Amino acid sequence: MAKTYDNYPYSFVFGTTVLTLIIYAIGIYLIYVVEPIWAALYIIYIIALEIRLLKMGCVHCYYYGKRCAFGQGKLCALFFKKRDPKKFINKQIKMTDLIPDFFVTIVPLIAGIYLLINNFSWIILGLIIVLVILGFPVTGYIRGSVSCKYCKQREIGCPAEQMFQKKKK
């Protein structure tokens, strides 16, 4: 079994944060080109998702107040009080629970396709390709093969790992 981190290295947290911000920025841009007000709503949606993550998950996690792979543990401690870690361990999640997170990539993808259909642009096509690559295989690899590999919470009990392990069996 791989060594786990009590605090992930700064370089890892920096990399995952930059990746997330690039995905958000591409999404905001693609939606903004279609309609600026929709981009504002998308930003509100992203903020709401991040708050939901902090408030519903991170407050119960081993990494509360620490550097998790995505930097959320430290951020969470600034805004919310620590809650019962058993709630995190006992939480059951399904693939449908992840749909709001997938919308972060899918909605801008739809906007980008709309833009390509109405007025083809190599820049828009390039952004769509980068968004798809970063939003699915790269993020999936980082979460599944790198961040989870060194996660202390995974050893204690993680509903996401439990869900994905069922899929592998």
ZAVEX-700949 format. One record per residue (C-alpha): residue number from 1; z, x, y. Coordinates in pm, whole numbers. Last residue first. Layout:
N
<r><n>NUM</n><pz>Z</pz><px>X</px><py>Y</py></r>
...
***
This chain:
169
<r><n>169</n><pz>-893</pz><px>-1544</px><py>-562</py></r>
<r><n>168</n><pz>-1050</pz><px>-1428</px><py>-235</py></r>
<r><n>167</n><pz>-1021</pz><px>-1769</px><py>-65</py></r>
<r><n>166</n><pz>-652</pz><px>-1797</px><py>-156</py></r>
<r><n>165</n><pz>-603</pz><px>-1452</px><py>1</py></r>
<r><n>164</n><pz>-755</pz><px>-1586</px><py>322</py></r>
<r><n>163</n><pz>-500</pz><px>-1866</px><py>356</py></r>
<r><n>162</n><pz>-202</pz><px>-1648</px><py>263</py></r>
<r><n>161</n><pz>-317</pz><px>-1382</px><py>509</py></r>
<r><n>160</n><pz>-339</pz><px>-1645</px><py>780</py></r>
<r><n>159</n><pz>5</pz><px>-1787</px><py>692</py></r>
<r><n>158</n><pz>175</pz><px>-1446</px><py>716</py></r>
<r><n>157</n><pz>477</pz><px>-1339</px><py>517</py></r>
<r><n>156</n><pz>710</pz><px>-1040</px><py>542</py></r>
<r><n>155</n><pz>445</pz><px>-792</px><py>431</py></r>
<r><n>154</n><pz>185</pz><px>-953</px><py>657</py></r>
<r><n>153</n><pz>438</pz><px>-941</px><py>942</py></r>
<r><n>152</n><pz>449</pz><px>-560</px><py>912</py></r>
<r><n>151</n><pz>77</pz><px>-538</px><py>980</py></r>
<r><n>150</n><pz>-105</pz><px>-218</px><py>884</py></r>
<r><n>149</n><pz>-380</pz><px>-374</px><py>668</py></r>
<r><n>148</n><pz>-385</pz><px>-687</px><py>882</py></r>
<r><n>147</n><pz>-519</pz><px>-490</px><py>1180</py></r>
<r><n>146</n><pz>-786</pz><px>-302</px><py>985</py></r>
<r><n>145</n><pz>-965</pz><px>-494</px><py>712</py></r>
<r><n>144</n><pz>-922</pz><px>-859</px><py>795</py></r>
<r><n>143</n><pz>-867</pz><px>-862</px><py>1168</py></r>
<r><n>142</n><pz>-1095</pz><px>-573</px><py>1258</py></r>
<r><n>141</n><pz>-1361</pz><px>-679</px><py>1008</py></r>
<r><n>140</n><pz>-1358</pz><px>-1040</px><py>1122</py></r>
<r><n>139</n><pz>-1378</pz><px>-936</px><py>1487</py></r>
<r><n>138</n><pz>-1674</pz><px>-710</px><py>1413</py></r>
<r><n>137</n><pz>-1851</pz><px>-960</px><py>1182</py></r>
<r><n>136</n><pz>-1796</pz><px>-1272</px><py>1396</py></r>
<r><n>135</n><pz>-1752</pz><px>-1251</px><py>1771</py></r>
<r><n>134</n><pz>-1871</pz><px>-893</px><py>1818</py></r>
<r><n>133</n><pz>-2200</pz><px>-941</px><py>1632</py></r>
<r><n>132</n><pz>-2259</pz><px>-1293</px><py>1766</py></r>
<r><n>131</n><pz>-2174</pz><px>-1194</px><py>2123</py></r>
<r><n>130</n><pz>-2391</pz><px>-880</px><py>2108</py></r>
<r><n>129</n><pz>-2685</pz><px>-1085</px><py>1980</py></r>
<r><n>128</n><pz>-2632</pz><px>-1352</px><py>2245</py></r>
<r><n>127</n><pz>-2605</pz><px>-1087</px><py>2517</py></r>
<r><n>126</n><pz>-2932</pz><px>-931</px><py>2402</py></r>
<r><n>125</n><pz>-3108</pz><px>-1267</px><py>2403</py></r>
<r><n>124</n><pz>-2976</pz><px>-1336</px><py>2753</py></r>
<r><n>123</n><pz>-3099</pz><px>-997</px><py>2872</py></r>
<r><n>122</n><pz>-3436</pz><px>-1046</px><py>2702</py></r>
<r><n>121</n><pz>-3481</pz><px>-1370</px><py>2896</py></r>
<r><n>120</n><pz>-3653</pz><px>-1690</px><py>2789</py></r>
<r><n>119</n><pz>-3632</pz><px>-1977</px><py>3037</py></r>
<r><n>118</n><pz>-3551</pz><px>-2321</px><py>2898</py></r>
<r><n>117</n><pz>-3523</pz><px>-2233</px><py>2529</py></r>
<r><n>116</n><pz>-3346</pz><px>-1905</px><py>2595</py></r>
<r><n>115</n><pz>-3099</pz><px>-2069</px><py>2833</py></r>
<r><n>114</n><pz>-3015</pz><px>-2341</px><py>2580</py></r>
<r><n>113</n><pz>-2966</pz><px>-2073</px><py>2314</py></r>
<r><n>112</n><pz>-2727</pz><px>-1893</px><py>2548</py></r>
<r><n>111</n><pz>-2527</pz><px>-2210</px><py>2618</py></r>
<r><n>110</n><pz>-2501</pz><px>-2277</px><py>2244</py></r>
<r><n>109</n><pz>-2379</pz><px>-1921</px><py>2191</py></r>
<r><n>108</n><pz>-2136</pz><px>-1965</px><py>2478</py></r>
<r><n>107</n><pz>-1987</pz><px>-2267</px><py>2296</py></r>
<r><n>106</n><pz>-1985</pz><px>-2095</px><py>1955</py></r>
<r><n>105</n><pz>-1793</pz><px>-1784</px><py>2057</py></r>
<r><n>104</n><pz>-1475</pz><px>-1931</px><py>2206</py></r>
<r><n>103</n><pz>-1543</pz><px>-2240</px><py>1992</py></r>
<r><n>102</n><pz>-1443</pz><px>-2035</px><py>1685</py></r>
<r><n>101</n><pz>-1085</pz><px>-2026</px><py>1814</py></r>
<r><n>100</n><pz>-1073</pz><px>-2406</px><py>1844</py></r>
<r><n>99</n><pz>-1207</pz><px>-2429</px><py>1485</py></r>
<r><n>98</n><pz>-933</pz><px>-2208</px><py>1337</py></r>
<r><n>97</n><pz>-702</pz><px>-2493</px><py>1240</py></r>
<r><n>96</n><pz>-994</pz><px>-2637</px><py>1038</py></r>
<r><n>95</n><pz>-971</pz><px>-2331</px><py>808</py></r>
<r><n>94</n><pz>-623</pz><px>-2439</px><py>712</py></r>
<r><n>93</n><pz>-282</pz><px>-2315</px><py>816</py></r>
<r><n>92</n><pz>58</pz><px>-2348</px><py>655</py></r>
<r><n>91</n><pz>363</pz><px>-2227</px><py>846</py></r>
<r><n>90</n><pz>650</pz><px>-2105</px><py>628</py></r>
<r><n>89</n><pz>643</pz><px>-1743</px><py>744</py></r>
<r><n>88</n><pz>600</pz><px>-1834</px><py>1109</py></r>
<r><n>87</n><pz>875</pz><px>-2094</px><py>1101</py></r>
<r><n>86</n><pz>1098</pz><px>-1842</px><py>923</py></r>
<r><n>85</n><pz>1067</pz><px>-1612</px><py>1226</py></r>
<r><n>84</n><pz>1276</pz><px>-1861</px><py>1434</py></r>
<r><n>83</n><pz>1203</pz><px>-1836</px><py>1804</py></r>
<r><n>82</n><pz>1187</pz><px>-1560</px><py>2063</py></r>
<r><n>81</n><pz>1183</pz><px>-1684</px><py>2420</py></r>
<r><n>80</n><pz>855</pz><px>-1717</px><py>2607</py></r>
<r><n>79</n><pz>680</pz><px>-1561</px><py>2908</py></r>
<r><n>78</n><pz>729</pz><px>-1183</px><py>2909</py></r>
<r><n>77</n><pz>808</pz><px>-1171</px><py>2536</py></r>
<r><n>76</n><pz>465</pz><px>-1318</px><py>2462</py></r>
<r><n>75</n><pz>288</pz><px>-1034</px><py>2641</py></r>
<r><n>74</n><pz>471</pz><px>-774</px><py>2435</py></r>
<r><n>73</n><pz>382</pz><px>-948</px><py>2110</py></r>
<r><n>72</n><pz>25</pz><px>-1032</px><py>2219</py></r>
<r><n>71</n><pz>-104</pz><px>-675</px><py>2236</py></r>
<r><n>70</n><pz>-375</pz><px>-741</px><py>1976</py></r>
<r><n>69</n><pz>-257</pz><px>-518</px><py>1693</py></r>
<r><n>68</n><pz>104</pz><px>-599</px><py>1774</py></r>
<r><n>67</n><pz>289</pz><px>-392</px><py>2030</py></r>
<r><n>66</n><pz>645</pz><px>-522</px><py>2026</py></r>
<r><n>65</n><pz>839</pz><px>-797</px><py>2205</py></r>
<r><n>64</n><pz>754</pz><px>-1046</px><py>1929</py></r>
<r><n>63</n><pz>590</pz><px>-832</px><py>1660</py></r>
<r><n>62</n><pz>784</pz><px>-990</px><py>1372</py></r>
<r><n>61</n><pz>630</pz><px>-1323</px><py>1471</py></r>
<r><n>60</n><pz>797</pz><px>-1653</px><py>1565</py></r>
<r><n>59</n><pz>727</pz><px>-1643</px><py>1939</py></r>
<r><n>58</n><pz>380</pz><px>-1508</px><py>1859</py></r>
<r><n>57</n><pz>266</pz><px>-1820</px><py>1679</py></r>
<r><n>56</n><pz>310</pz><px>-2147</px><py>1868</py></r>
<r><n>55</n><pz>381</pz><px>-2031</px><py>2225</py></r>
<r><n>54</n><pz>175</pz><px>-1712</px><py>2226</py></r>
<r><n>53</n><pz>-119</pz><px>-1863</px><py>2041</py></r>
<r><n>52</n><pz>-108</pz><px>-2182</px><py>2248</py></r>
<r><n>51</n><pz>-98</pz><px>-1976</px><py>2568</py></r>
<r><n>50</n><pz>-404</pz><px>-1782</px><py>2453</py></r>
<r><n>49</n><pz>-588</pz><px>-2101</px><py>2363</py></r>
<r><n>48</n><pz>-500</pz><px>-2261</px><py>2700</py></r>
<r><n>47</n><pz>-623</pz><px>-1951</px><py>2885</py></r>
<r><n>46</n><pz>-950</pz><px>-1961</px><py>2692</py></r>
<r><n>45</n><pz>-995</pz><px>-2333</px><py>2768</py></r>
<r><n>44</n><pz>-923</pz><px>-2275</px><py>3138</py></r>
<r><n>43</n><pz>-1190</pz><px>-2003</px><py>3137</py></r>
<r><n>42</n><pz>-1431</pz><px>-2243</px><py>2965</py></r>
<r><n>41</n><pz>-1361</pz><px>-2506</px><py>3230</py></r>
<r><n>40</n><pz>-1448</pz><px>-2253</px><py>3502</py></r>
<r><n>39</n><pz>-1764</pz><px>-2161</px><py>3312</py></r>
<r><n>38</n><pz>-1850</pz><px>-2530</px><py>3290</py></r>
<r><n>37</n><pz>-1819</pz><px>-2550</px><py>3668</py></r>
<r><n>36</n><pz>-2064</pz><px>-2261</px><py>3703</py></r>
<r><n>35</n><pz>-2341</pz><px>-2435</px><py>3503</py></r>
<r><n>34</n><pz>-2600</pz><px>-2276</px><py>3274</py></r>
<r><n>33</n><pz>-2568</pz><px>-1924</px><py>3416</py></r>
<r><n>32</n><pz>-2190</pz><px>-1967</px><py>3415</py></r>
<r><n>31</n><pz>-2193</pz><px>-2053</px><py>3043</py></r>
<r><n>30</n><pz>-2368</pz><px>-1728</px><py>2955</py></r>
<r><n>29</n><pz>-2145</pz><px>-1529</px><py>3192</py></r>
<r><n>28</n><pz>-1818</pz><px>-1678</px><py>3069</py></r>
<r><n>27</n><pz>-1913</pz><px>-1615</px><py>2708</py></r>
<r><n>26</n><pz>-2015</pz><px>-1256</px><py>2778</py></r>
<r><n>25</n><pz>-1687</pz><px>-1200</px><py>2961</py></r>
<r><n>24</n><pz>-1475</pz><px>-1361</px><py>2686</py></r>
<r><n>23</n><pz>-1638</pz><px>-1151</px><py>2413</py></r>
<r><n>22</n><pz>-1599</pz><px>-838</px><py>2627</py></r>
<r><n>21</n><pz>-1234</pz><px>-926</px><py>2695</py></r>
<r><n>20</n><pz>-1163</pz><px>-963</px><py>2322</py></r>
<r><n>19</n><pz>-1323</pz><px>-628</px><py>2241</py></r>
<r><n>18</n><pz>-1134</pz><px>-462</px><py>2528</py></r>
<r><n>17</n><pz>-806</pz><px>-602</px><py>2395</py></r>
<r><n>16</n><pz>-883</pz><px>-489</px><py>2041</py></r>
<r><n>15</n><pz>-963</pz><px>-138</px><py>2160</py></r>
<r><n>14</n><pz>-659</pz><px>-109</px><py>2387</py></r>
<r><n>13</n><pz>-429</pz><px>-231</px><py>2110</py></r>
<r><n>12</n><pz>-575</pz><px>30</px><py>1874</py></r>
<r><n>11</n><pz>-546</pz><px>309</px><py>2131</py></r>
<r><n>10</n><pz>-188</pz><px>212</px><py>2214</py></r>
<r><n>9</n><pz>-89</pz><px>264</px><py>1852</py></r>
<r><n>8</n><pz>56</pz><px>-45</px><py>1682</py></r>
<r><n>7</n><pz>433</pz><px>-86</px><py>1708</py></r>
<r><n>6</n><pz>645</pz><px>-128</px><py>1397</py></r>
<r><n>5</n><pz>333</pz><px>-22</px><py>1212</py></r>
<r><n>4</n><pz>275</pz><px>-61</px><py>841</py></r>
<r><n>3</n><pz>184</pz><px>218</px><py>598</py></r>
<r><n>2</n><pz>-84</pz><px>123</px><py>350</py></r>
<r><n>1</n><pz>0</pz><px>0</px><py>0</py></r>
***
